[in-house]
Amino acid sequence: MRKHLLWIACLLGCLVALPHLASAKRYTLRIATLAPKGSSWVKVMDAFRWEVRKKSKGKLRIKLYTGGRMGDEKVVVRKVRLDSLQGAAITAIGLSQINPALLALQLPFMFRSYKELYAVRRHLDSHLRKQLLDKGFVLLGWGDLGYIYLFSKLRLQSIDDLKKAKIWAWTDDPITKQFSDKGGLTPRLLGLLHVRQGLQTGTIDTVVGTPLTLIAMQWHSYVKYRVAYRFAIGLGATVVSKKSFDRLPPNLQKILLKTAAKYHRLLLKIVRRDNRRALKTLRKRGIKGIKMTKKQKREVRQIAAKVNKYFIGKLYSKSDYMKIINAIRKYRKGQLK
């Protein structure tokens, strides 16, 4: 009888302890990015992951792999799908590997300002999140790169000038490839991590990027000119796989989403500021801004219009494209905040 009572007592003790053991379980999200250590993106992500750890009392940890240690964005997205990574802080190129329709947000000359982009994204928030969720990814927040310009060793002003240039196109970037095709240009395809070497060796002499990216990736030493015309706003976001998110208890999901929202709002603000500072730094280093004439701008925009139209039914549906266009129209009429 004593042994029987002792066995029951032990069993009850184990049952009482089970919830505590479950609550003590720790989770780790491994997130990769091409952003180099010390860059604005990584500094904010470091603050984000430490606050998540603090708020979760160590139950949820984020391990960040920077500087392309896990490979280019196409590779990283594949690793997230295979669960060897749980998330990624990626550009539009990585996002297009998840859902190509998201590239519609980075089409040439789509948005006139950050405010316009942010207003449209807020308006389409549930739709954009669902697009990612349907592909098995949860959006933690947007982390854009900033205004995109052309930087070159050559003085570029016109389409004819561009035809003589060795323009870099990201291997997995369909927009730059199609823009080159429509404009009669011949791009040099390289992964992001090989661009610096390409500039050093002369394989390429012209790159597309933001002022901050140019400095962070150390490309600025190899260019002399900037075409002073904004071609697009570089898109970026942090995502985690739905299966890794679903493994988290509800309280940790809440901490992750709430903290991510806070730091991605901060990230957008810091990247805008640091791009302004980076542009001043480039000017001080002697990189000259080259203005285009109205006629030259019109020629470039005509090519861009052909590119945007070409991808309807290929990268994004007409419905998705028109959702963005209609939201932009509402914003410009003052009907969207």
C-alpha positions as CSV (number, residue, x, y, z in Angstrom):
1,M,0.0,0.0,0.0
2,R,2.9,2.3,0.9
3,K,4.6,1.7,-2.4
4,H,1.4,2.3,-4.2
5,L,0.9,5.7,-2.5
6,L,4.5,6.6,-3.1
7,W,4.1,5.9,-6.8
8,I,0.9,8.0,-7.0
9,A,2.7,10.9,-5.2
10,C,5.6,10.7,-7.7
11,L,3.2,10.7,-10.6
12,L,1.4,13.7,-9.3
13,G,4.7,15.5,-8.7
14,C,5.7,14.9,-12.3
15,L,2.3,16.2,-13.6
16,V,2.6,19.3,-11.5
17,A,6.2,19.9,-12.8
18,L,5.3,19.4,-16.5
19,P,3.9,22.9,-17.1
20,H,6.9,24.4,-15.5
21,L,9.2,22.3,-17.7
22,A,7.3,23.2,-20.8
23,S,7.4,26.9,-19.9
24,A,11.2,26.6,-19.3
25,K,11.8,25.4,-22.9
26,R,14.0,27.7,-25.0
27,Y,13.6,28.5,-28.6
28,T,16.2,29.9,-31.1
29,L,15.5,31.6,-34.4
30,R,18.5,31.7,-36.7
31,I,18.2,34.6,-39.0
32,A,20.6,35.5,-41.9
33,T,21.3,38.7,-43.8
34,L,23.7,40.0,-46.4
35,A,24.1,43.2,-44.4
36,P,27.7,43.5,-43.0
37,K,28.5,43.8,-39.4
38,G,28.6,47.4,-38.2
39,S,26.0,48.5,-40.8
40,S,22.8,50.3,-39.7
41,W,20.6,47.2,-40.4
42,V,22.8,45.0,-38.2
43,K,23.0,47.5,-35.4
44,V,19.2,47.7,-35.2
45,M,18.8,44.0,-35.5
46,D,21.3,43.4,-32.7
47,A,19.2,45.7,-30.4
48,F,16.0,43.9,-31.5
49,R,17.3,40.4,-30.7
50,W,18.6,41.5,-27.3
51,E,15.3,43.0,-26.3
52,V,13.5,39.8,-27.5
53,R,15.8,37.8,-25.2
54,K,15.2,40.2,-22.3
55,K,11.4,40.3,-22.6
56,S,11.2,36.6,-23.0
57,K,13.5,36.0,-20.0
58,G,15.8,34.0,-22.2
59,K,13.2,31.7,-23.6
60,L,13.4,33.1,-27.1
61,R,16.8,33.9,-28.6
62,I,17.7,35.2,-32.1
63,K,21.0,34.2,-33.6
64,L,22.0,36.6,-36.4
65,Y,24.3,35.6,-39.3
66,T,25.6,38.7,-41.0
67,G,27.7,39.6,-44.1
68,G,26.4,36.8,-46.3
69,R,27.9,34.0,-44.2
70,M,24.9,31.8,-45.1
71,G,25.1,32.6,-48.8
72,D,23.2,34.9,-51.2
73,E,19.6,35.6,-50.7
74,K,18.3,32.8,-53.0
75,V,20.4,30.3,-50.9
76,V,19.2,31.8,-47.6
77,V,15.5,31.6,-48.6
78,R,16.0,28.0,-49.5
79,K,17.7,27.3,-46.2
80,V,14.7,28.9,-44.4
81,R,12.3,26.6,-46.3
82,L,14.5,23.6,-45.3
83,D,14.5,24.8,-41.6
84,S,18.3,25.0,-41.4
85,L,17.6,28.7,-40.9
86,Q,14.3,30.1,-39.4
87,G,14.4,33.6,-40.9
88,A,16.1,36.2,-43.1
89,A,16.5,40.0,-43.3
90,I,16.4,40.4,-47.1
91,T,16.0,42.8,-50.0
92,A,13.4,42.7,-52.7
93,I,15.5,40.0,-54.5
94,G,15.1,37.6,-51.5
95,L,11.4,38.6,-51.2
96,S,10.9,37.7,-54.9
97,Q,12.2,34.2,-54.2
98,I,9.2,33.9,-51.8
99,N,6.6,35.7,-53.8
100,P,7.6,37.5,-57.1
101,A,4.5,39.7,-56.8
102,L,6.2,41.7,-54.1
103,L,8.6,43.1,-56.7
104,A,5.8,45.4,-57.9
105,L,6.6,47.5,-54.8
106,Q,10.1,48.2,-56.2
107,L,9.3,48.9,-59.9
108,P,11.2,51.9,-61.4
109,F,9.6,55.2,-60.5
110,M,6.7,53.6,-58.8
111,F,6.9,55.9,-55.7
112,R,7.8,59.5,-55.4
113,S,8.7,59.5,-51.7
114,Y,9.1,57.3,-48.6
115,K,5.8,58.7,-47.3
116,E,4.0,57.5,-50.4
117,L,5.5,54.0,-50.1
118,Y,4.7,53.8,-46.4
119,A,1.1,54.9,-46.9
120,V,0.5,52.4,-49.7
121,R,2.0,49.6,-47.6
122,R,-0.1,50.4,-44.6
123,H,-3.1,50.4,-46.8
124,L,-2.2,47.0,-48.3
125,D,-0.8,45.6,-45.1
126,S,-3.2,42.6,-44.6
127,H,-2.9,41.8,-48.3
128,L,0.9,41.8,-48.3
129,R,1.1,39.8,-45.1
130,K,-1.2,37.2,-46.6
131,Q,0.9,37.0,-49.8
132,L,3.8,36.0,-47.6
133,L,1.8,33.8,-45.2
134,D,0.4,31.8,-48.2
135,K,4.0,31.0,-49.1
136,G,4.9,29.9,-45.6
137,F,6.5,33.1,-44.2
138,V,5.5,35.5,-41.4
139,L,6.4,39.2,-41.9
140,L,8.2,40.7,-38.9
141,G,8.7,44.1,-40.4
142,W,9.9,46.2,-43.3
143,G,13.5,47.3,-43.5
144,D,14.0,49.2,-46.7
145,L,17.3,50.2,-48.2
146,G,16.5,53.7,-49.4
147,Y,16.5,55.6,-52.7
148,I,18.3,53.8,-55.5
149,Y,20.7,55.6,-57.8
150,L,23.2,54.6,-60.5
151,F,26.8,55.0,-59.5
152,S,29.6,54.7,-62.0
153,K,33.2,55.2,-62.9
154,L,31.8,56.8,-66.1
155,R,30.0,60.1,-66.5
156,L,26.5,58.8,-67.4
157,Q,23.5,61.0,-68.5
158,S,21.7,59.3,-71.3
159,I,20.6,55.9,-72.5
160,D,23.4,56.1,-75.1
161,D,25.9,56.5,-72.3
162,L,24.4,53.5,-70.4
163,K,24.9,51.4,-73.6
164,K,28.7,51.9,-73.2
165,A,28.7,51.1,-69.5
166,K,29.4,47.7,-67.9
167,I,26.3,47.7,-65.7
168,W,26.0,45.3,-62.8
169,A,22.7,43.3,-62.5
170,W,22.1,41.1,-59.5
171,T,21.9,37.5,-60.8
172,D,18.4,37.0,-59.5
173,D,17.1,40.5,-60.3
174,P,14.5,40.3,-63.2
175,I,13.8,44.0,-63.1
176,T,17.3,45.2,-64.0
177,K,17.6,42.5,-66.6
178,Q,14.4,43.5,-68.3
179,F,15.2,47.2,-68.0
180,S,18.5,46.5,-69.7
181,D,16.8,44.5,-72.4
182,K,14.2,47.2,-73.2
183,G,16.9,49.9,-73.2
184,G,19.3,47.9,-75.4
185,L,21.9,47.6,-72.6
186,T,24.1,44.6,-71.8
187,P,24.3,43.9,-68.0
188,R,27.0,41.9,-66.2
189,L,25.3,39.4,-64.0
190,L,26.9,39.0,-60.5
191,G,25.8,38.0,-57.1
192,L,25.9,40.8,-54.5
193,L,28.9,39.4,-52.7
194,H,31.0,39.5,-56.0
195,V,30.3,43.1,-56.9
196,R,33.3,44.6,-55.1
197,Q,35.6,42.2,-56.9
198,G,33.9,43.1,-60.2
199,L,34.6,46.8,-59.6
200,Q,38.2,46.1,-58.7
201,T,38.9,44.0,-61.8
202,G,36.9,46.1,-64.2
203,T,34.3,43.4,-65.0
204,I,31.7,46.1,-64.1
205,D,32.0,49.9,-63.9
206,T,28.5,50.8,-62.9
207,V,26.3,49.7,-60.0
208,V,22.8,50.2,-58.8
209,G,22.3,50.9,-55.1
210,T,21.7,53.4,-52.2
211,P,24.3,55.7,-50.8
212,L,24.3,53.7,-47.6
213,T,24.7,50.4,-49.4
214,L,27.6,51.8,-51.4
215,I,29.5,52.6,-48.3
216,A,28.5,49.5,-46.3
217,M,29.6,47.2,-49.1
218,Q,32.7,49.3,-49.7
219,W,31.9,50.0,-53.4
220,H,32.4,53.7,-53.1
221,S,36.1,53.7,-53.7
222,Y,35.6,52.4,-57.2
223,V,33.1,55.0,-58.6
224,K,33.3,58.7,-59.5
225,Y,29.8,59.7,-60.4
226,R,26.2,59.4,-59.2
227,V,23.3,59.9,-61.6
228,A,21.2,62.3,-59.5
229,Y,17.9,60.8,-60.3
230,R,16.0,58.4,-58.0
231,F,15.1,55.2,-59.9
232,A,13.3,53.4,-57.1
233,I,13.1,52.8,-53.4
234,G,15.0,49.6,-52.4
235,L,12.6,47.3,-50.6
236,G,13.7,45.2,-47.6
237,A,12.0,43.1,-44.9
238,T,12.6,40.6,-42.1
239,V,10.7,37.3,-42.3
240,V,10.6,34.0,-40.5
241,S,9.1,30.7,-41.6
242,K,5.5,30.0,-40.5
243,K,6.5,26.6,-39.2
244,S,9.2,28.1,-36.9
245,F,6.7,30.8,-35.8
246,D,4.0,28.2,-35.1
247,R,6.4,26.3,-32.9
248,L,6.5,29.2,-30.5
249,P,4.1,29.5,-27.6
250,P,1.5,32.3,-28.0
251,N,3.2,34.5,-25.4
252,L,6.6,34.3,-27.3
253,Q,4.9,35.0,-30.6
254,K,3.4,38.1,-29.2
255,I,6.8,39.3,-27.8
256,L,8.4,38.6,-31.2
257,L,5.9,40.5,-33.3
258,K,5.5,43.4,-30.9
259,T,9.3,43.9,-30.5
260,A,9.9,43.4,-34.2
261,A,7.3,46.1,-35.1
262,K,9.1,48.6,-32.7
263,Y,12.6,48.0,-34.1
264,H,11.6,47.9,-37.8
265,R,9.9,51.3,-37.4
266,L,13.2,52.5,-35.8
267,L,15.1,50.8,-38.7
268,L,13.2,52.7,-41.4
269,K,13.9,56.0,-39.6
270,I,17.7,55.3,-39.1
271,V,18.2,54.1,-42.6
272,R,16.6,57.3,-44.0
273,R,18.9,59.3,-41.8
274,D,22.0,57.3,-42.6
275,N,21.4,57.5,-46.3
276,R,21.3,61.3,-46.1
277,R,24.6,61.2,-44.2
278,A,26.1,58.7,-46.6
279,L,25.2,60.9,-49.6
280,K,27.0,63.8,-47.9
281,T,30.0,61.6,-47.3
282,L,30.1,60.5,-50.9
283,R,30.1,64.1,-52.0
284,K,33.0,64.9,-49.7
285,R,34.9,62.0,-51.2
286,G,34.5,63.6,-54.6
287,I,31.7,61.6,-56.1
288,K,29.9,64.0,-58.4
289,G,26.2,64.1,-58.9
290,I,25.3,64.2,-62.6
291,K,21.9,65.7,-63.5
292,M,19.8,64.4,-66.4
293,T,17.8,66.7,-68.7
294,K,14.0,66.5,-68.9
295,K,14.3,64.7,-72.2
296,Q,16.8,62.1,-70.8
297,K,14.5,61.5,-67.8
298,R,11.6,61.0,-70.1
299,E,13.5,58.4,-72.2
300,V,14.4,56.5,-69.0
301,R,10.8,56.6,-67.7
302,Q,9.4,55.4,-71.0
303,I,11.6,52.3,-70.7
304,A,10.5,51.8,-67.1
305,A,6.9,52.0,-68.2
306,K,7.5,49.2,-70.7
307,V,9.2,47.1,-67.9
308,N,6.3,47.6,-65.5
309,K,3.8,46.6,-68.2
310,Y,5.9,43.6,-69.3
311,F,5.8,41.9,-65.9
312,I,2.0,42.0,-65.5
313,G,1.0,38.3,-65.6
314,K,4.6,37.2,-65.2
315,L,5.8,38.4,-61.8
316,Y,2.6,39.9,-60.5
317,S,-1.1,39.8,-61.6
318,K,-2.9,42.8,-63.0
319,S,-5.0,42.8,-59.9
320,D,-2.0,43.1,-57.6
321,Y,-0.5,45.8,-59.8
322,M,-3.7,47.8,-59.8
323,K,-4.0,47.5,-56.0
324,I,-0.8,49.5,-55.7
325,I,-1.6,51.9,-58.5
326,N,-5.0,52.7,-57.1
327,A,-3.5,53.2,-53.6
328,I,-1.0,55.6,-55.0
329,R,-3.7,57.5,-56.8
330,K,-5.7,57.8,-53.5
331,Y,-2.6,59.0,-51.7
332,R,-1.9,61.7,-54.3
333,K,-5.4,62.9,-54.0
334,G,-5.1,63.2,-50.2
335,Q,-7.4,60.2,-49.6
336,L,-4.8,58.0,-48.0
337,K,-2.7,58.8,-45.0
